[in-house]
Amino acid sequence: MSSAIAYTELGGPEVLTLIDIDVPAPGPGEVAVRVEAVGVNPLDLKLRAGLRPSPPITEPRRVGSDAAGVVIAVGEGTEGFRPGDAVIVSGARGAYATDLVVPADALVRRPGNVSAAQGAALGIPVGTAYQTVRSLAVGPEDTVLVHAASGSVGQAVVQFARLYGATVLGTTSDRRADRVSALGATPLPYGPGVVDRVRDLAPGGITVAIDLVGTDEALDQSIALVADKSRIATLVRGADAAGLGIRAFSGGSPQPLTDQEIAWRKEAIPVAAALIAAGAFSVEIGPEIPLEDAAEAHRLVEKGADGKVVLLP
């Protein structure tokens, strides 16, 4: 019998329970995947807690969107995959599971030297980071300030910006400064004085700022440092972006992503997988937790665990 994590009411991590599920055979255009790892995203926690709007719960609600595993069956007429293929899953419904049936376009082949945990860690963080860097047209002439550079999205932003030739500064805790530095950014401690420290380190000025923390302080610092507000983006305070004259990509923004931005988020997965395989991109894997202990995984994310928390079915 296959299993999945679900909840029947909004609340804390304790509402997550392991349930038995029936997994149908894949239909036309679909692929069945035996899940080997699942990425735990902050969005999963926000939906579970009711911090992001969702429809009323009328049946056990499954959790998660990002995973990796192995193809076990392919629906009639489905091309591009066959049983035994190692794959990355993104944008799925109910990815916290032992087995999934998903549309073929939710899958990307996983290179042999990319682990299931690495593949499962890509999805939302890498898609968001890549799209943001592309939308802001980051390039070699830019100096970029990344707020919260040591998180999963922040690390991906730093790496993509560096790959596009930009100079990057990233705010972080002292404890995580070495990780930010290892990715090619200059680490900056949080707190008062960031604006002055940035100006000392980047006398030529900051041309792009990306907010991943959502505090008033971070937004004020970005606005003080970047002359062109169209090159300031928040991925957290989307509802406030228009009033501040800055940009937002999801994060509660009432403005939907464009077709191009959606395409970039999808393109990010094979791009990142290929870069990992080539040794040119790093994913920090944090605690690896059994699927049935998904509640503990959510608690670890809430506490700010280092690296990507991953569930193992």
C-alpha positions in Angstrom: 0.0 0.0 0.0 1.2 3.5 -0.8 1.3 6.3 1.7 1.1 10.1 1.8 1.0 12.9 4.2 -2.2 14.9 4.5 -4.2 17.1 6.9 -7.9 17.7 7.4 -7.7 21.0 9.3 -5.4 24.0 9.3 -3.0 24.3 12.1 0.5 23.5 13.4 2.7 20.6 12.3 0.7 18.2 14.5 -2.2 18.3 11.9 0.0 16.3 9.5 -0.8 12.6 9.4 0.3 9.6 7.3 -2.5 8.1 5.3 -2.9 5.1 3.0 -3.6 6.1 -0.6 -4.6 4.3 -3.8 -2.3 5.2 -6.7 -4.0 4.8 -10.1 -2.2 3.6 -13.2 -0.8 6.4 -15.3 -3.1 7.6 -18.1 -2.2 9.2 -21.4 0.4 11.8 -20.9 1.1 10.7 -17.3 4.0 8.9 -15.5 4.1 6.9 -12.3 7.1 7.7 -10.0 8.4 5.8 -7.0 9.4 8.7 -4.7 12.9 8.6 -3.2 13.1 12.1 -1.7 10.8 15.1 -1.1 11.8 18.7 -0.7 10.1 20.6 2.2 9.3 24.2 1.2 8.2 27.1 3.4 5.2 27.4 1.2 4.0 24.0 2.4 4.1 25.3 6.0 2.2 28.5 5.1 -0.6 26.6 3.3 -0.9 24.1 6.2 -1.1 26.9 8.7 -3.6 29.0 6.7 -1.1 31.8 6.2 -1.6 31.5 2.4 -5.2 31.4 1.1 -6.5 28.0 0.0 -9.9 26.5 -0.7 -12.0 25.0 2.1 -10.8 21.5 3.1 -13.4 18.9 2.1 -11.2 15.8 2.1 -7.7 15.0 3.3 -5.4 17.6 1.7 -2.1 16.3 0.4 1.1 18.3 0.9 4.1 19.3 -1.2 5.2 19.9 -4.8 8.9 18.9 -5.2 10.3 15.4 -5.3 12.7 13.0 -7.0 12.5 9.3 -7.7 12.4 6.7 -10.4 9.8 6.1 -13.1 7.9 2.8 -12.6 5.2 3.1 -15.3 4.3 5.3 -18.3 0.9 6.0 -19.6 -0.2 5.2 -23.1 1.2 7.5 -25.7 3.5 9.2 -23.2 6.9 9.9 -24.7 10.3 10.9 -23.3 10.3 8.6 -20.2 10.5 4.9 -19.5 10.6 2.7 -16.4 13.9 3.0 -14.6 14.5 6.6 -15.5 15.7 8.7 -12.6 13.7 11.9 -12.5 13.1 15.2 -10.8 9.4 16.2 -10.0 8.3 19.8 -9.7 4.9 21.4 -9.5 3.2 18.2 -8.4 0.2 17.9 -6.1 0.8 15.9 -2.9 4.5 15.2 -3.3 4.9 14.1 0.3 4.2 10.5 -0.7 5.8 7.1 -1.5 4.3 7.1 -5.0 3.0 9.7 -7.5 1.3 9.9 -10.8 2.1 13.2 -12.5 1.9 14.7 -16.0 5.0 14.0 -18.0 5.7 17.8 -18.2 6.2 17.8 -14.4 9.3 15.7 -14.8 12.9 16.3 -15.8 15.5 13.6 -16.2 17.9 13.5 -13.3 21.6 13.1 -14.2 23.3 10.1 -12.7 25.6 12.1 -10.4 22.7 14.2 -9.0 21.2 12.5 -5.9 17.5 12.2 -5.2 17.9 14.6 -2.3 19.5 17.2 -4.5 16.9 16.7 -7.2 14.1 17.1 -4.7 15.6 20.3 -3.3 15.4 22.2 -6.6 11.8 22.9 -7.6 10.5 26.0 -5.8 13.8 27.5 -4.6 15.7 27.1 -7.8 12.7 28.1 -10.0 12.1 31.2 -8.0 15.7 32.2 -7.9 16.4 31.7 -11.6 13.3 33.5 -12.7 14.1 36.4 -10.4 17.6 36.8 -11.7 16.3 36.6 -15.3 13.4 39.0 -14.7 15.8 41.6 -13.2 18.2 41.1 -16.1 21.2 40.6 -13.9 24.5 40.7 -15.7 28.2 41.4 -15.5 27.7 45.2 -14.9 25.6 44.6 -11.8 26.3 44.6 -8.1 23.5 42.7 -6.4 22.4 42.8 -2.7 20.6 39.6 -1.6 18.8 39.8 1.7 18.8 36.4 3.5 21.5 34.9 1.3 22.0 31.7 3.2 18.5 30.2 2.7 17.7 27.8 -0.1 16.3 30.5 -2.4 19.1 32.9 -1.3 21.8 30.5 -2.1 20.4 29.8 -5.5 20.0 33.6 -6.2 23.6 34.1 -5.3 24.8 31.3 -7.6 22.8 32.3 -10.6 23.7 36.0 -10.2 27.4 35.0 -10.0 27.0 32.7 -13.1 25.6 35.7 -15.0 28.8 37.6 -14.0 27.4 39.9 -11.3 29.2 40.9 -8.0 27.0 39.8 -5.1 26.7 40.9 -1.5 24.5 38.8 0.8 23.1 39.5 4.3 23.4 36.6 6.7 24.1 35.6 10.3 27.7 35.3 11.4 27.2 31.6 11.8 26.2 31.2 8.1 28.7 33.7 6.6 31.2 31.0 5.5 28.5 29.3 3.4 27.6 32.6 1.7 31.2 33.3 1.0 31.8 29.8 -0.4 29.1 30.5 -3.0 30.9 33.6 -4.2 29.2 36.4 -2.4 30.5 38.9 0.2 28.6 38.2 3.5 27.2 41.0 5.5 25.8 40.7 9.1 22.1 41.6 9.6 21.1 44.6 11.6 21.8 48.3 11.8 24.5 49.7 9.7 24.0 47.5 6.6 23.6 50.5 4.3 26.9 52.0 5.4 28.7 48.6 5.2 27.3 48.0 1.7 28.5 51.5 0.6 32.0 50.8 1.9 32.1 47.4 0.2 30.5 48.5 -3.1 31.6 52.1 -3.7 30.3 51.9 -7.2 26.8 51.3 -5.9 24.2 48.6 -5.8 22.2 48.1 -9.0 19.9 45.3 -7.9 18.4 44.2 -4.6 16.5 41.0 -3.9 14.5 40.7 -0.6 14.0 37.2 0.7 13.4 38.2 4.4 10.5 40.6 4.2 11.3 42.9 7.0 10.7 46.7 6.8 14.5 47.1 7.5 15.5 45.0 4.5 13.1 46.9 2.2 14.2 50.3 3.5 17.8 49.3 2.9 17.1 48.2 -0.6 15.3 51.4 -1.5 18.1 53.5 0.1 20.8 51.7 -2.0 19.2 51.1 -5.4 18.3 54.2 -7.5 16.2 52.3 -10.0 13.2 50.8 -8.1 12.3 48.6 -11.0 15.4 46.5 -10.1 14.3 46.0 -6.5 12.2 42.8 -5.9 10.7 41.2 -2.9 9.8 37.5 -2.9 8.1 37.8 0.5 6.1 41.1 0.7 4.3 40.9 -2.6 1.2 42.6 -1.3 3.2 45.7 -0.4 5.4 45.9 -3.5 3.2 48.2 -5.6 2.9 50.7 -2.8 6.6 50.8 -2.4 7.2 51.2 -6.1 9.2 47.9 -6.3 8.7 44.6 -8.0 7.3 41.3 -6.6 7.3 37.8 -7.9 4.7 35.7 -6.1 5.2 36.0 -2.3 1.6 37.1 -1.9 1.7 39.5 -4.9 -1.7 40.1 -6.5 0.1 40.4 -9.8 0.4 37.0 -11.4 3.6 35.8 -13.0 3.9 36.4 -16.7 4.1 33.5 -19.2 7.8 34.2 -19.6 8.4 34.1 -15.9 6.5 30.8 -15.6 8.6 29.5 -18.4 11.8 30.6 -16.7 10.8 28.8 -13.5 10.3 25.6 -15.4 13.5 26.1 -17.4 15.4 26.4 -14.1 15.1 22.8 -13.1 17.0 21.2 -16.0 19.5 24.1 -16.0 20.3 23.6 -12.3 20.4 19.8 -12.6 23.0 20.1 -15.4 25.0 22.6 -13.4 25.1 20.3 -10.4 26.2 17.4 -12.6 29.0 19.6 -13.9 30.1 20.7 -10.5 29.1 24.3 -11.1 26.1 24.6 -8.7 25.7 23.6 -5.1 22.6 22.5 -3.2 23.0 22.4 0.6 21.1 19.4 2.0 20.0 19.7 5.6 18.2 17.2 7.9 16.9 14.1 6.1 13.7 13.0 7.9 11.5 9.9 7.4 8.2 10.6 5.5 6.1 9.6 8.5 7.8 12.3 10.6 6.8 15.2 8.3 5.5 17.1 11.3 9.1 17.2 12.7 10.4 18.3 9.3 8.0 21.3 9.4 9.2 22.1 12.9 12.8 22.1 11.7 12.0 24.5 8.8 10.1 26.8 11.2 13.2 26.8 13.4 15.4 27.8 10.5 17.4 24.5 10.0 20.5 24.9 7.9 20.2 23.5 4.4 17.2 22.0 2.6 15.1 19.7 4.8 14.2 16.6 2.9 11.7 13.8 3.5 12.7 10.2 2.7 9.8 7.8 2.0 
